[in-house]
C-alpha cells in the first residue's frame, strides 16, 4: 500500500480470494441467531476502549492512507470513539415503535396486520477510501445491534487501518461473527453473490460501479443498498453575510481535501452578490496552504494519487465556457485548490460534480435556482444560505437532495447521521443505519392467540 503523502509503502497486506471468503462464510454461517443487545453494547464498550488505547496509531495511519491533514484525522478518530461511547443512547432513542393496522376501520375485527422486522443473516459491506474506518465502525455497530453478522471489506488503500480494526474487533470479543477482509472488490462481490449466507449487500463507493453492483446483486437474489458520490450545490442570496458565506464555502469545499459526499461542489450566488462573493472566494482559496499533512501549517494535503489530482485538473476545464479563476494545477498527488466560473447547465461539472478541493460558482436569479438544482444527477446534500424563511422553505421543497443543510457547513457530518437517498438506487431511503439493516415485514392474522412467541417481535401487547 503506497501513501499519497510520502509516495512510499505504508504496509504489505495479504488479499483474500473469492473462494476463501466463501469458505469463511460457510464455516461461520449456520442457522440465524441474533446476539442480545446487552452483549452488543458490552462489545462496543470494549472496542471503544481499544480505539482509545490506539488513538495515536489510528490518527497517523489515517493520515498516511488518505492525505487528510492532522486536525481532520484527529476529528475522524475522536468521532469514532464518541460514536462507540454513545451508541447505546443513540440506538435506544431510535427504537422503532410497534405499528398495527386493522383489516377494516368500519367495524372491530380480530384480524390485524402487524409491521415488524427481522435481522439479515449476514450484512456484507464495502466502503470507500475517504471514510473507510468510520464507515466500517458504523456498519459493525449497527448491523450487530440489528441482529446480523458482518462481513466488511475496507478500501484497499486503507488496508492498514482495516487490519488494525480487525485486530481490535477480535480483541474486543464480538458477540456474533465479524469478518474484516482485505481483498479485490471483484472477489468480494463474487463471493457475496454466490454465498447463500449473505442476505444484504451494501455498496458504498464510486458512482461508476454502483449500478452494475445493484444489477448483479438483484440477479443473485440479494437485497442491495447503494451509496455513491454526491454532488453538493449551495445557494446564497443577498440576505446572508458575504464574509461568512465565503468562509463557510471555503471550508465546505476543502475540508477533508474536498473528498466527502457532502462537500460543496458548486455555488449558485444571487446575481446581485456574485462579484463580491466570487472575489472573496478567489482570495480565500489563494491563501490555502498546500503541503505535507504532517506539517501543522498545512490546510490541504495530497489527493489519493497522482492520477486523481491530474484527473481533477482535467475535469475542471471540461466545458466550453469554463474559466479557472485560481489554482487548478497538479503536482504529483498534490492539487492547488481552484475556483472556476462560466459553467453551463449541461456541463459535467454541474451535473455530476467533482472530487477534490475545488468549486464552481455561477450568478443566478432567484427564479432560476431550481433549474440548476434539477440538473444535478447526484443530489445527496444541498445547502442554502439565507435569513429569509420563505427562501429556505422553497429551496427545501424544490431540491431533490436527501439532505438539506441550512446556514451551516455541509461538510461537517456526524457518525450518527442518517444516510440514504442515492438517486439511481431507489432502494435506500434516508434512514438510520440500524433501520437499514433490519428487514421489515408484516404479520397478518391473530398472533395474540399465540402470545409468547410474538412478544419479542413487538406485535403483542404486554
N, C-alpha and C positions, 0 to 999 in steps of 0.2 A: 504494500500500500504506500503510494507516494504522496507526501504532504504538499499541498499547494503553497504552503508558507515557505518551506525550505527547499523544495524540489528534491528532497532526499527521502529514502524509505522510512516509514514510520514503523512498519511491522511486516511480518510474513504470517499469513493465516492459511489454514487448510480449508478447501472448499468441499462441501458435501455433494455427493452425486444425487441424482433423482432417485436411484434405486435405494441408496442409504436413507434418504428421507422417508420413502415409503415403508422400509423395514422398521424404522423408528416409530412411525405412526401405528403400524400393525402391532408392534410389541407393546406399546403403551395404550392402545385403543380400548378394547374391552367394552362392556356394557355402559350405557350412560349412568353417570353418578356425579352429583354436584357436591363440592365442599361446603361446609357450613359457612355462613357469613362471618361468624366469630373467628373461625380458623383463617379465613382470607384476611381479615383485618389484622390478626396477630402476625401473619406472614408479612404483610405490608409494613407493619411497625418494625419488624426485624430488617426488612430491606431498607427502610428509611435510615436505620442506624448504620447499615453498611455504606450507604451513599455518603452519610456524614463523615465516616472514617476515611473514605476515599475521595472526598471532595476535591482536594488539590490535583490529584491524578486525573480525575474526570474533567476538570477545567482545562488542564494542559492538553489532554488528548483531544477534547472537543476543538480547541483552538488549532491544533495541528491538522485535524481532519477537515475542518470547514473553512479556515481562514478568517473566522469571526474574531473581532477584537476582544481583548481581555474582559472588559466590562460586560459585553454581551454574553461571553461564555460563562462568566460568574453568575449572571442572571439566569441563564439556562439551567445550570445545576442547582442553584438556590430554588428556582421554581419547581424542579422535580422533587427536591427534598420537602418543600412546603406541601406539594400535592400529596405525597405519601403520608405526611403527618396529619393532614386534614381530610383524607379520603373518606373516612368513616362518617364524618359530619356531612360531607358533600353527598355521599350515597344515601344517607338517611333522609336528607332534605329533598331528594329527587325521587323518592319512592312512588311508584305508580299506585293509585287508588283502585280498588276493585270497581269494575263497571258492569252494570247489569241492564239489559234491555228486555222488556217483556215482549212476548209474541204479539200481544194485542193491547192497545190502550183503551179499547172500547169497554172491556169488562175484565174483572180479575181472572187470571188464569194461572194454573200451576206450572206451566211450561215457560222457562226463562232462558235467555241467552246470556252467558257469562263470558266476558272478554278477559283472558288471562295470558300467561306466557310460559314458555319452557326454554331451557338452555340448548344451544347447539352443542354437539359433542366436541368438535374442535373448531376454534376460530383460527384461521390461518391468515397472517397479515404480512405485507411487505411495506417498508417505509422508506422515505427519501433521505438524501444526504443532509438537507437543510434542517431536519428535525428528527434525526434517526433515534437518538437516545430518549428524548422526551416523549415522542410518539410511542416508542416501544414500551416505556413505563406506563403510559396512559392505557395502552391496549392490554397489557398484562393485568393491571389492577381491575379494569372494567370488565374484561372477559371472565376472569376468575370470580368476581363478585356476581356476575350474571349466571355463573354455574358451569362455565365451559373450560375445556383445556385450551392451551395456547401454543401455536406454532408461529414463530416470529423470524422473519428474515430482515436483518438490519441492512441499510445501504452498504454496498461493498466498500465504498470509500470510507465508511465509518466502521469497518470491520474490527478495528482495535477496541473501540468502545463497546462494540457488540460482544466481543469475547469477554471483556471485563464485566459487562452487565450479566452475561450468562453465569460467570463465576459468582457474582454477588447474589443472584437469584438462587443458585444452587446452595450456597452457604446459608441462605435465609430459610430454606426448607419450605418450598411451596406446598400447599395442601392438595394440589392436583398437578398433573404434568404441565410443565412449561418448558418448551424446547426452543432454544435460540440457536440458529444455524447460519453460518456464512456459506453462501452458495450462489451460483449463477441464477439470474432471475428466471431463465427458461427452465432450468432444472427444478426450481422451487414450484413454479406454476404447473409443470407437467406432473410432478408428484401429487400436488393438491387436486388436479383434475382427475387423476387416476385412483386416488385413495378413497375408499368408501368411508373412512373415518372423518374426513373433512366435510362439514356441512356449510360453513361460511367462509368465503374468501374476501378479504378486504385489501383492495389495491390502493395505495397512496403513492402517487408519483407523477411522472411526466404525462401531459395530455396526449403525447404521441402514441402511447401504447395502451391507453385506458380502454378504448372501445374494443380492441382486439381481446383484451382480458375479459371484458364483460361477455362478449360473444362466446368465447371458449368456455367460460365458467357456466353459462346457461346451457351450452351444448352438453356439458358434463353433469347437468342436474344439480349444480351448486347455487346456493344463494350468493350474491355478489354485491359488494359495496364499492363504489368508486369515489376517490377524492383526488382531483387533479390540480393543476396550477390555476391560480386566479389572475384576473386582470383588473386591478383596483383603479377605479376612477373617482376623482374628487371634484366637487363643485364648490366654488366660493363666490358669494355675492358681495355687494358693496356695503353690507351692514357689518361685516366681520373685520376685525383689525388686520390690516395687511402685514404688519410686522409679525403678529402671532401666526398668521396663515403661512408666511414664508418659513418660519421656524418649524412649524408643525409639518409642512410638506417636505422640507429637507430631511427631517428625521424619519418621516413616514416612508420616504423613498430610498433611504440609505441605511436604516437600522438593519443589523444582520447582513450588511453589504447589499441590501435591497433584495434579498433572496428568500422572502416568505410569500405565502399565497395571499397575504393581506397587505403587502407593500403597495404604496401609491405608485401606479404606473403612468397615469395621465391626469392632467389638471384642466378642468374647464373653468375659466375665470370670466365673470361678468365683464363685458367689453369695456365698461367704464373704469375698471380697476386693473385691466390686463397689463398695460405698460408698466405700472408701478410694481405689480407682483412679479412679472417676468424679470425685471431688472433686479429685484430683491433676490429672486431665486438664483440668477446667474452669479450674483455676488456671493451668496451663501455657499453654493456648490463650489465656487472657485476657491473658497477658503478651506475646504475639507482637506485633511492631511491623509494622503495615501501612503501605506508602507507596511512594514512588518507588524503584525498584530501583537507581537510580544512587546513592542515598544508602547508604553502608556500614552504617548502623544498621538499615536495613530488613531484615526477615526474610520478609515476604510481599509480593510485588508484585501487579500487576493480573492479572486473568484475561484471556482472549483478546479479550473485547469486553464492552461493557455488557450486551448480550443474554445472554451467557454467565453473567455474575455474577447478573443478575436471575433467570435460569432456575434456577441453583443454589439461590438463596434460596427459590424456589417449591418445588423438588423436596424440600428438607429438611423441608418442612411437609406433604408428601403422605403422610398416614397418620392414621387417626382418633385414635391414642393418642400420637402423637409430641409430645414436649416439647423445646423448644430451651432448653438449659441456659446457653449463652453464645454470643455472636456471631450470625451469620446474616443481617446486614444488608448490602445492596449499595449502593454509591455510584459510579455510572458503571461502569467496568470493575473497580473495587476491591470486594473482599468481605471481611467480617470473619470470621476463622476460627471455626468453630462446632463445638459438641458437642451431640448430641441423644440422648435416650433415649425409651423407650416404643414401640419398633418392634415389629412383628409378623412372623411367618414369611412372610406373604403380601404384605407391603409391597414396593413397587417398590424402595425403598432397599436392602432386604435381598436381593432377587432380582437386581437389575441394577446396584446400586452408584450412585456419584456421581462427579463430575469436578471436583475443586477441594479447597481446604483445609478439609475438614470430616470428621467421623467420627461414626458412631452407636455407642452402647455398650449392652450388654444383659447382665443376670445370667443365668447358666445353670448347671445341674447337669452333672456330667461325663457322665452317661448321655444327655444331650440334645444334646451338641455336634454330633454328626454329622447330626442332623435339620436343624440350621441350615446346615451345610455343603452338604447336598444341595439346599437351597432356592436355592442360588446358580446363576444361569443362565450366568454368565461366570467360572468359577473358574480364572483363569490363574495366580494366585500366592496361596497361603495361608501363614500364619505361625503357629508355635506357640512359646510362651514357657513352658518347663518344664524343671526339672532332673531329672525322672523319665524314664528311658529308655523305660519301658513306655508312658507317655503320648505321647511323641514318636512312637514306632513305631505306636501305634494311630491317631494323628492322620494320619500319612503314608499309612497303608494305607486310611483311610476317606475322606480328602479326594479330590476329583476333579480337583484343580488340577494343572496341568502343571509347577508349580514349588512346592516346599515349602521355606520359609525357617525355620531353627531357631535361635532365640535371637539373631537379628540383625535389623537394619532391612531390610525387603524392598525399600524404595525405592532402595537403593544397588545399582546394576547395573554390569556390566562390558560393554564393547563386544565382548568375546569370549564373551558369554553365549549359550548355545544358546537358540533361540526355537522356538515352536510350541505346539500344543495348544489352539488356539482351538476351543471345543467345537462350534459349528454346522458347521464345515468338515469335520472328519473326514479331511481330506486333507493336513494339515500337522502331523505328529507332532513332538515335541520333537527337535531335531537341530541340528547346526552349519549355519551359513549355506552353507558350501561344499557340504555334502551336499545341501541343499535344491535347489541349482542344478545338480545332476547328475541325469541321467535314468538310473535303474538299469534294466538289462535282463539277459537270460540268453543265453549262447551254449551251444547244446546240440549235442553231437556229438564230433568228434575234431579240434579245432583244432591239436593238436600236430603233425599231419601237414602243416600249413601254417604252421609255426612263426613265421617272421619277421613276417607281417602282424599277428600277435596278441600279440607281445611288449609293445607299447605299451599294450595293454589290460589287462595284468596277468593274463592267463589261461594263459600258457605259462611254464614254469619256465626260469630262465636256464641 
